[in-house]
Amino acid sequence: MSQSNRYPTVRLRKAKSSPRRKGYPWYYSDEIAFDRRTRNIKSGEVIRIEDTDVGPMGLFSFNPKSKISARLLDLNSDAQIDQDWIKKQLHKALELREELFDSAFFRLIHGEADGLPGVVVDRFGANAVFQPNSSWADCFKEQILDSLVSLGIQNIVLNGMSRARKLEGLDQTSEVVRGAIEKPIAVPMNGAVYFADILNGQKTGLFFDQRVNHEFASKLSKNREILDVFSHVGGFGLATLVAGAKSATLVDSSQNALELAQKGAEKSGVGDRVTIIKSDAFDAMSELNKSGKKFDFVICDPPAFSPSKQTLNSGLRAYERVALLSSRLITPNGYLALCSCSHAVDLQKFRNACLRGIARTGRQAQLIHIGGAGPDHPVNAQLAETGYLKSLFFRIT
């Protein structure tokens, strides 16, 4: 008897347009042929999907209560989804990161792109933050945790506070599930030292996705005065300071994040060149404009203004306002970096919103670089949704 017989079979509705291709990572609820048996399959259970025209499509995780009803696990319908299978996926992901980085500080698992749908793992040496953002990941969390421990990770925070969990019908929770976390973790990156609060900080405590954009910003920073808005723990600001920036002013609304940024600046040997402003970002930029202060390079990396399609228009207005306020603060021929991590805002819409804001100042801009997330945040080639980060670098004349 084949292994696939251990999993219930779910059939797809007949395709309305072009035939389906084997390998697509998601199937939505309106593509599933629901009946009484299908609706009784538990959320997070592994299923075998079949298509009338194509045949077996592989093994998927299933959630009949979610808009994304099925997420691809394995193209082999005879595979067995267990701890050995999970370990194999983790080792494959680890091999890529070990080729890219000299130290174990990176995103280890980036969901569907690493073959573990809904799973996010950021590694901080012997520590990690695990986000089970799908029903399957939640059901298999103990096997995933044990597999992470087998890689030498001793202390693990389970962060279940994401919007994705709400969409999956999962509880919001955050706790240390392996080992112990006592203090923020020192993270070496791009020549600076950052401090990540992986237990109480925003998301996983540090944004590894911007690493390559920090590096690019550093090339434009020597002897320049920097303004880092929405700075969090000092991502862009610290990277530019260690690269030779004259000074960096960090703006954020989180006192905890700013204290960690100051600590990172001191550890990086640049504490005497950093200025901290605790404030709403829009208020801070407005006040700086009123004061007449100018900067050679302004960087704005806000949280997601458009986390869903329902907030797209309001989010685009917010991005335009950020571009307007920030571009007014830049010296002639200075630089501006504007970032968006909103899934619902594609590159074209984001670029247009930024250009509208800059144009309202009466100034012109050269787009000199478009950045995305680093290589430890791979993109599933069939899922545009996993390529979320957009970082635009302008020269403002």
N, C-alpha and C positions, 0 to 999 in steps of 0.2 A: 504493500500500500504506500503511495507517495505521501511525502510530508504535507503536501498541500491539502490533503483530505482532513487534516486536523483543524483547518481554518474554514469558517463558513464562506460560501460563494455568494457574491453580490454581482448582479448584472447591471450593465449600463443601458440607459435608454438609447434607442436608435439615434445616431447623430443627425442633427438637423441640416448640417451643411457638408463640409468635407469630411472624409473618413478620419477617424482618430488614429493617431500614431502611438505605437507602444513607447513608453518612456516618459509621457507627460506626468509631472510630479503631483498634480492636484486634480481632483474631480469635485465639482460643486454639487450641492444638493439637488439642483434641477437636472443633473445628468445621471442621477442614480434612479434605478427602477425600484422604488420603494414599495414594499408590501408589508403585511403584518409581521412576517418573520424578520425581514430586514430592519423594521423599526424596533424590534426587540433585542437587536444586537447591542451589547453594552458599549458605551463610549470608551475609546481607547483600545478596543479589541482589534486583533489582527484579522484581516479578511483577504480573500482571494477575489480579484475582480476579473470578470469576463466580459468581452464585447462580442456581440453577435457576428460582426463582420471580421474582426481581427483575431478573436480568440482570447486566450489568457493574457492579461495585461500585467500580472505580477501580484505581489503581496503589498497590502496597504494598511495603514492604521485607519480606523473608522470612528467617526463621531456623527451619529444621525441627528444631533441637535445643533450642529454647526453648519454655517454656510459652506465652509470647506469640509465636505463630508469624508473625503478619502485623501490620504497623503501617502505617496509612494515610499515603501521601505526597500523592496528588492524586486528586480525584474524577473528573478527566478521564482516561479510559483511553487517550486518544491523546496525552497529554502526554509530554514527553521529560525524563527526570530527568538533568540534567547541571549543569555549573557555572553556566550562565545561569539555570537554574531555582533553584539554591541562592542565587545572588545576589538574585534576586527575593524569595525568602522573607526573607533577611536585611534587605533594604531595607524591607520591609513591617514587620518587627519594630522596626527602628530608628526609623521614622516615629512609632510609638507612644511609644517612650521619649523621643524628642526633644520631643514635646508635653508630657510629664510632668515632665522634669527639665531644669535649667539647665546641668548639667555632665555629662560622659560617664562617670558612675560609677553603674552599674546592671546588673541582669541583662538582657542583650541577647537571649538565646534561652532560653526555658523549655520545651524539649521539644515534646511534642505540641500544646500550646496555641499555639505559634508555627509549627506546620506542619513542624517538623523533628524527627521522633520520635527520642527518645533523645539529643538534643543539648542540652547546657547550656553557655552562654557567659556569663561575668561579665566586664563591661568595666570597666577601671580607667584611664580616659584613653586613652593610646596603648598600653596593655597589656591583656591578656586572659587568662583561664583558660578552656580548652576541655575539656569532658568529653564524650567520645564513648561514651555509655552503652548503645548498641545496636550490633548487628552491622553494620547499614547505615551508621551514623555512622562506624564504624571503617573500613569499606571505602571510604567517600567522604571520609576525613579530609583528604587532600591538597587536594581541591576545596574543602572547607569552609575550610581554613586559607588558601588563596589568596584566597577570597572575603572572609574577614575582613581580610586585608591590604589589599584594595581599598577597605575602609571607612576606611583610615588607621590601622589597628592595626598597630603595628610589632613588638611583643614579645609572644609567645604561649607560655604554658605548656600542654602537654597533660597533664591530670591524669586518669589512667586507673586510679585506685585505688578506685573505687566498688564497692559490693556488687552494683549492677545489672550491671556488666560480668561479674562471676562468674556471675550467672544467665544471661547470654548466651553463656557459654563463652569469654570473652575474657581475654587476659592482663592482669595488673596492671602498670602502667607509669606513670612520671611523668618528664617531661623538657621542657626548653625546645626548642621546635621552630621558632620564628621569632625572630630578634633575640637579645636578651640581657636577663636579669634579674639585677641586681647587689645590690639592697637592697630592704627593705620600702617599699611605696608609700603616700604620704600621701593619705588619702581624706577630703574634706570631706563631712560629713553631719549634718544637724540642728544646725548651729551648732558642732559639735565637729570635731576632726581625728583620724581613726583611722589606724593604720598596719597595712597588710595585707601579710603574708608570703605572696605568691601562689605561691611555689615550694615552701616547706616547711611552710606553715601548714595548719590543719585545713580540709579541703575546698578551697574556692577562696580562703581567706584572710580573708574577711569575709562576714558574713551580711546581705546586702542585704534579705532577705525581712522582717526585723524593723524596717526603717526606720520604717514607719508606727506600730508599737507603741512604739518609742523615743519618737516624737513625742507619743503619747498619755501615756506615763509622765511625760514632762517637764511636762505640765500639772498633775500631782499632786505635784510635787517641791519647789516653792519653800520654802526655809527648813526642809526636812526632812532627817533623817539616813537615808541609803539603804544597803541591803545588796544587792549584786548578786552572786548565787551562780551558778556556771558562767559567769563573766563573759567568758571568751575574751579578746578584745583591748579589752574595756571597753564593749561595745555599749550597754547600758542605763545603766551607771554614768556614762560620759562625757556622754551626752545629758542626764541629769538634773543633772549638775554645771553645765554651761553654761547650763541653764535656771534656776539659782539655788538648787540644793540646798545645804544647809549642809555636808554631807560625804557621801562615798561610800566604802564598804568593798567591795573587789573580791575574790572568792574563785574560784580556779581551780587545777587540778592541773598546768597547763602553765607552766613557768617562762618559756618563750619568749613565750607569749601575754601573760603578766603584764608582762614587760619592754616589750612593745609597747603595752600599756595605759598603763603609766607614761609612756612616751614621748609617747603621744597626749594624756594629761592635761597634761603640761608644754607641749606645742605648743598646746593649747587654752586655756592660761592658768589651769588649775585644779589644777595639780600639788600645791599646798599643802593641798588639801582631799580628797586621795585616800589611802586606806590599802590596802595590798596584802597578801593572805594566800594563800600557796601551800599548798594542802591539798586532800585529798579533800573534796568538798562536804558529804557526810553527816557526816564527822568534824568539819568546821569548824562546822556548825550545832549539832551536839551540844555542842561545847566552848563555843560562844557561849551556849547555853541554860544550861549549868552555871555560867557566869560571871555570869548575870543580866543580860547586855547586852540592850537593846531598841533597835529601829529603828522609824522612822515609816513606812517603805516597804521591803518586801522583794520582790525580784524573782528568780525562778528560771527559767532558760532552759537546761535540760539537753540533752545529746545524746539521740538517739532510744533510748528504753528498750525499744521494741517495733518493731524493724526488719522483723519478719515476723509472720504470724499465729501461728506456733509459739511466739513469745515474748510473746504478748499478756498472759497472766495475770501473768507475772513483771513485765512492764512496768507494768501497772496497780498492782501492789503497790508498785513503786518510786515511781510518781507519788503514791500515797497517802502514802508515807513522807515525800516531799519536802514535801507540803502540811502534814503533821503537824509536822515540825520547824520549818518556816519560819513557820507561823502562831503558834507559841509565842513567836517573837521580836518580835512586832509590838506596838507601843503601842496603847492603846485608841483606837478609831476611826482606826487606821492602815490602810495599804493593802498588798495582796498581789497580785503578778502571777505566775501560773503558766503555763508554756508547754510545748507538746509539738510536736515535729516528726516524730512517729511516724506513718507511713502506716497502720499496722495499727490504730491507736487512733482511733476516730471521736470527734466532739465530745461526744456524749452519754456515752460511756464515760469519756472524760477528765474531763469535768465531775463525774461521779459519784464518780470516784476522788478528785478534789480535795476534794469536799464531805465525803467520808468522813474524810479526813485532818483537815480543819478541825474537824469535829464531835467528833473524839476529844480535842480540847483543851478541850472544854466551851464554846467560843466560837461566836458566830453570824457569818454572813457575808452581805453584800449583793453580788450579782454586778452590777457597774456597767458592764462593757464586755466584749465579745467581739471580739477582733481576729484577723485572718488575715494572710496574706502581702500585701505591697504590690502595686501595679498592674503592676510590672515582672515579676511572677510570675503571669501570667494563668492561669485555669483553663479547660481544655477542658470545655465544658458537658456532654459525654457521658462524662467520665472523672472520677469523684469522687476517684480516686487522686492526681490532680495538685493537689488542694486539701488539702495535708497540714498546714499550720501552724495551730495553735490557741493563742491567748494570752488567758487569762482574768484579768480585773482585779476584785478583791474589795475591799470595805471591811470590815474586821474589827472587830466591836464587843465 
